[in-house]
Amino acid sequence: MRRSFLVVCSLVFGMTAQSLLATPAEPLPPTSMDLRNTDTGEPLDLSNAQNEGRNTEGVRKFFQTGINPYVEDISCLKVGESFFLTSCSGCHGEIGEGKIGPGLNDDYWTYPKNKTDQGLFETIFGGARAQMGPHYDDLTLDQMLQVMAWVRHIYKDDVNAATWLTADQKKKFTPFKRGETFPDDSPGLCKAP
C-alpha cells in the first residue's frame, strides 16, 4: 500500500520516493564565523552538511566560539579516532604521520590556518588542494569536530607550537603515545545517551 502511494505521488507531483522518505535536516546553529574554503576562499555552504549531527551541543559551542569543545573530552577521542581511521588515515597515516597527504601530528601545517580550530574545520568540511576532497558527504559536522579532537590529540611536537591549546591546556599536555586506549564509558559530550 505504502509503495503504491509513493508511486502515485511521484507520478502526480514529480517527487521521488527517496525525497518523500528523507529525514528532515536538523537546523544549523547560527554562527558569526566567516567560514571559507581553504583552496578557493569562497564561503562554505553549510547546507551541504549531512542532515544529522548539525545541532549537537558540541557543534553549537563551536559555531558560537570557533573553539572545538571536544579537544580534551576523552569521550570524543575514542570516536574521533575511529572516524579518523575510516576517513583520513588512508592519506594522512594511521597516526597522522603523513602518506599521500601531509602529516597532521607535528608542528608543520601545509595550511597555516589549520593551527586554528576554525581553519581545520574549513579544510575538513570543504577540502583543499590536490586530493583533499571535502568531507561533508561522509562525516557529519559533529563527527568532523571529533576527528579534529583526535588530530589535536595525536600531536607529538613542542607544546609551545600548539596554538590551539590554552595556556592551562599546555601545562597539562602530554605528547601522544601509540597504543593509548580510552574507556568505553568515559563521561563527556560524545558519550552515547
Secondary structure, DSSP 4 states (H G I P E B T S, - for coil): -HHHHHHHHHHHH---HHHHHPPPPPPPPP-----B-TTT-PBP-GGGS-SSSSS-HHHHHHHHHSS-TTTT-HHHHHHHHHHHHHHTHHHH-TTS--SSSPPSSSS--SSGGGGSHHHHHHHHHH--STT----TTTS-HHHHHHHHHHHHHT--S-GGG-TTS-HHHHHH-----TT----TT--STTS--
